[in-house]
Amino acid sequence: MNTYQIAVIVGSLRKDSLNRQLATAIAKLAPAEFTFKQVQIGDLPLYNQDDDANQAESVKRLKAEITAAQGLLFVTPEYNRSMPGVLKNAIDHASRPYGQNVWAGKPAGVIGASIGSIGTALAQQHLRNVLAYLDVPVMGQPEAFVHAREGLFDEQGNIGPASQPFVQNWLDQYVAWVKKHVA
Ligand SMILES: Cc1cc2nc3c(=O)[nH]c(=O)nc-3n(C[C@H](O)[C@H](O)[C@H](O)COP(=O)(O)O)c2cc1C
């Protein structure tokens, strides 16, 4: 049986992040051959091109974790109608030095939760632009803009019954997307 290691990049550093909870809950819906690892991005320095020849240990760790993964899962909030700076910072780090972009070719899914009524649509669209440039094949459909309301998670941290079928379908399509690109 093929196994698939997925690097999960959560765009929020907040302790009680809804998006981190969503990332954790999604992992529980996946088939046994998929394992999900949330990569740390909160300890990365601010990207500075001067450091390209001497990347920080945290940057090397991030790049190694992305390199080892067969797929990527971005779970992000929207900040001021775009992706959070911490997420863009992580993406920039692992795209450099020039010619050593470790994101390239890794099949990816993008999902996000927001308390706002249009979800994370604009953040996801901006993220998709960046990932397209970095040569990341991102699943186009289905899209998932999760509106975080009461009951999104149950007491065990699973997706609540109202949203479960929608998220499960999204994940099933994501699993197929990864398998198609890794095969
Ligand atoms: C700086 C900042 C900007 C925000 N901008 C948006 C926004 O543009 N659209 C939106 O839907 N929510 C916005 N929010 C609200 C977030 O959706 C909400 O705080 C969410 O819980 C953040 O995700 P997290 O729980 O994973 O940290 C913003 C929050 C912050 C702190």
The ligand as a Gaussian input file, in Angstrom:
#p B3LYP/6-31G(d) Opt

LIG

0 1
 C       -5.658000      41.074000      11.394000
 C       -6.973000      40.385000      11.114000
 C       -7.617000      40.603000       9.908000
 C       -8.792000      39.911000       9.605000
 N       -9.363000      40.060000       8.375000
 C      -10.389000      39.259000       8.004000
 C      -10.843000      39.243000       6.662000
 O      -10.366000      39.949000       5.797000
 N      -11.851000      38.396000       6.337000
 C      -12.423000      37.559000       7.278000
 O      -13.313000      36.787000       6.934000
 N      -12.013000      37.550000       8.562000
 C      -10.995000      38.373000       8.939000
 N      -10.523000      38.346000      10.227000
 C      -11.224000      37.509000      11.223000
 C      -10.712000      36.076000      11.178000
 O      -11.464000      35.357000      10.248000
 C      -10.855000      35.435000      12.550000
 O      -10.101000      36.156000      13.507000
 C      -10.428000      33.996000      12.538000
 O      -10.831000      33.378000      13.744000
 C       -8.925000      33.858000      12.350000
 O       -8.573000      32.537000      12.152000
 P       -7.982000      31.615000      13.329000
 O       -9.127000      31.367000      14.285000
 O       -7.563000      30.362000      12.616000
 O       -6.865000      32.338000      13.994000
 C       -9.365000      39.041000      10.554000
 C       -8.713000      38.860000      11.790000
 C       -7.544000      39.523000      12.061000
 C       -6.840000      39.276000      13.389000

